């Protein structure tokens, strides 16, 4: 737990342990601990049943405390990070098994990554042959071995080398490098996570699994094993699990669930994975200009709107209709709101929302149980 | 200047003074000091010619260093903040004349605001009679006087009491409260800032100025003076200046200019106010999967996209076409990009972009001159 003794309520921290949830200073990131724990158990159960490893993506929460819960209670074998500085923050906080699901090309960052491998198991993605030697040389300088996955473009259209022979050549180059170890394939299909229709989503992952399976097979023919075949997010993981190709799931959003993931449906029409909302931006009403319009204190600096506006939780007749820098406009279609009334918002997109805040206020029932720092907040280098 | 001696390059800070700009660790917020200084001089000249006070809005940059430049070089009489904690951060950094352009209703925040008034001139907005007594009592507890503006809804449809008689009654209530001083009117029209067509924008501000003038006149009839009639943003300030009603301009974005403000035009068809791009998100290329597609390291956690994607600066043939959490996809229509090549992005919206970062890297020419902390980063309470 963080040392809160020097911190000032309402300036440094939004709450203090033991406080009633109604006293939390707003806007604040609030975690419903009971819901979080049920989400952890649910994903653990899924991975165990599927016989897969779970490597939870910490880019969602950037919190070493949540990462530790994912590993202790949630069945995760380690975590994923997206940036070197994010991984550094996690290693400093005691996490020692990290996959950086990204390319690292800048010489300073490559050196930092190799240095990190003196303190933790570090796996990194590679999508270009020119990256192999700089990584290997940095690892040699620091007397470590860095594990490397070949990232293939399995249909996502972002990073990743072409599947098939180019990926095989890259795998062989990694395997031949002095201080690298070829550890397998990274085959994450980001855009598929948000395809609303389950059949279309299944088709996108089936296509990704196809090219991945073909590449795994060619790599095996070339004499190498893929210890890790990783990918999958909260929107698609049942499909990757079913494919028989993947063996590591990299889901992140399942711990919290955001409004954007509520829009997509599972095959039975229900919510994907059955996860609950465990993360909220708590906001207060600060102005009631008309009977139909209220203004709250959470705007663009308290929640991310890239995937749509937040959903008002458990308050029928009230909708969040517009965000400006520090204000949210609420349409009141029924009932009434009071000045200073607290409202829970389900963020449209958890990951960039968490990155806006310094603290998670972890609440059980109506009481603040603890505060967790957003350990890697702003660690975007 | 911040003490940088304990800070680690690439983890705590993106750059160090004296460094060449090509060595800055990315993504990073970069300020072009020459452009910034020209923007400061331009706005100072405008306000002096118009005979108006400038009270620069610090919500744009959240930086005490930029605020100090606005007051020392830029002709500002003080600054605006949007939240109590933002004002606290600025007072702690030595700024002593602050208007909180917002309602403060939470009892803890009201108390903090009154405490702040023991160290600085504090002005706050009020849009409801029920707010008067709590503010006055807090001011009495701390032995201070708080100045209060009546915020009217001049067409923006966010906070603000109805102009005319309701505003007059509120002004009288403030004037009658023991520890408050009635200081005038807040009449800011936010949505008007972003109306692309200058004639429509002029009409919106003309309507706002009309109801404001009428309210000022009624308040005078009731025996009170409006020392401050404040409002105006970077998109509209020439219209407020011309109205003869306003006497304080609250522009913020003019210091940096963002891509969203580039879309709107001045009456002569040129850029509003003639301000230059002085703020960039510097990013690096980390993957080149195809000849037409590059991937850079600045995504949703390094830049805000609420007002559109960033514009690529000074690099014809390259467009930023998609943001995910930590990646940006670049379409390369002509020419070539190299791995690790630095690209300057003009953020769609400066205010929430600055709030994502811990540091401004202040560059003159090709050299890092200094670093400024984003003093009030995350101060959203």
Interface residues (C-beta under 8 A of the other chain):
Chain A: X9 X10 X11 X14 X25 X26 X27 X28 X59 X82 X83 X84 X85 X88 X102 X103 X104 X105 X106 X107 X108 X109 X112 X127 X128 X130 X153 X157 X158 X159 X160 X161 X190 X284 X285 X286 X287 X288 X289 X293 X295 X297 X298 X300 X301 X302 X304 X305 X306 X323 X324 X325 X326 X327 X329 X339 X340 X349 X351 X352 X355 X356 X357 X358 X377 X378 X379 X380 X381
Chain B: X9 X10 X11 X14 X25 X26 X27 X28 X59 X82 X83 X84 X85 X88 X102 X103 X104 X105 X106 X107 X108 X109 X112 X127 X128 X130 X153 X157 X158 X159 X160 X161 X190 X284 X285 X286 X287 X288 X289 X293 X295 X297 X298 X300 X301 X302 X304 X305 X306 X323 X324 X325 X326 X327 X329 X339 X340 X349 X351 X352 X355 X356 X357 X358 X377 X378 X379 X380 X381
